[in-house]
Amino acid sequence: MEGVLAFWWQHGPVLSVVLPSLTAVVLLLIGDQGGMAGQGGSHDLGRLRWHRRVAMASVLSGLFMACAMVWRASQGELVVYRLGEWPAPFGIVLVLDHLSALMVLLTYLVAVPVLWYATGGWDARGRYFHAIFQFQLMGLSGAFLTGDLFNLFVFFEILLIASYVLLLHGQGKERFRMGVHYVVLNLTASGLFLIGLAMLYSVTGTLNMADMALRVAQLTGDAALLAQAAALVLLVVFGLKAALVPLCFWLPGTYAAASAPVAALFAIMTKVGVYSIIRTHWMIFGTEAGEASLAVADWLLPLALTTSVLGVLGALAAHTLGRLVAYLTVSSVGTILAGVGLFTPETLSAALYYTLHSTIVVAGLFLLVELVAAQRGDTGDALRPVHAVREPILLGLMMLFGAASAAGLPPLPGFLGKLMVLQSSHGLDAQPWLWTVVLGVGFLSIVGLARAGVVLFWHLQPAPSGHAAAGSSLKMLSATWAFMAMTVVLAVVASPVKQYTDAAAAQLADRAAYQRAVLGDLGDSTRPYTGER
């Protein structure tokens, strides 16, 4: 047992990528469960059970490893895992620091209840759901842990290809239509990603992020201008992934069309874009990047505040509960990136705490959307009065709890996160704008969610005779309540979590320490770049 734990401890970063990929291969070898539910026999049902067992065992193991990595990172250790024992910048490296460990943990905190929810029946509505789900986790973990920009692109493509398939899971005309838009936009972004990488490689001669940060700081003249242009190109790429204005309008329709567990898992997808913006524009183009310093500072904050405002206006105008939650996702991204765009460790720490809250609560609300829609017959999640749901107290309490957290009412973590963002902006030039937007968006969020709650639950007309309490299986309810419970836990442990995000922000600001850990002797910032190694 000690040997197994020691192995996990030593190889945790790479196992976080390898585990879901190997699990996906095993699931493919087991074979498909037969497609749509009801079309297979006992043999297919047996395969489905094995799919569920293997997949759940994998994500629970991944959650255990993620917790261990967060604990390891909290000790102040920056772990560099060199694949093939090639030293950076020549070889591929995985880097475990406070931020990457936190994001991997967040991924698995979402994945475990989502997968449990899917085993309530959604996984049987299409082919190879569990295998694709594991490939998605592989791409997410790799994107958060890689220390190389090109491999960030590679893991982006892995998670995007998996997301294309998951989006169409369960089939349907609307999902296919939104899937086409989603694929086209992301393929365009992938092309721009490669262009941005080529521009940076042409002036730095490297794709390792620590090495690139070292070289960008020494650029002057036309080379520095080209690096700044590349920074703006990458902001467009990551802004589309994160749903930043004006690249956010694909998200509401796409997420609303996806099946409930897929939409809930996609709550972490926008955070990949946010993470990439933090990693590139804090470390490579941060305050110590010479002439390319803070290349996107004039753009990021205004775009973030605009995103938050347009997101909540979209939620007010939404005609379905699914679109309302999707627009709140957009609005939350704006609040997070506003903290990031102020470029201080204090605002970044607050933004990271709010990232945890918004991801968890949005994922839970996407699951709740289907629970409500399943009890409203043909009306589904449309925001118009019909008969009462069969379980108004249970679902109403879940809606009330999720809405209060999403809107930022005390003492829930949404309130604490927004309060942290507001306090961290004290004394900054942008403080009046930030306070106005955050407080105004919070108020409008309450209005929009209250309107939805009234329409969905404030009715005296009983459900028609014989109308089943659909969508209320124990698995589905427990998975949704798991997200609600996590928001309570996040509020209870707000102080230690905030201490961790403070350490994460401070570690990101200490670019020299990151370079020394990854590059060794090459990480000396005083060493001039000659174009040779």
Disulfide bonds with the S-S distance in Angstrom:
none
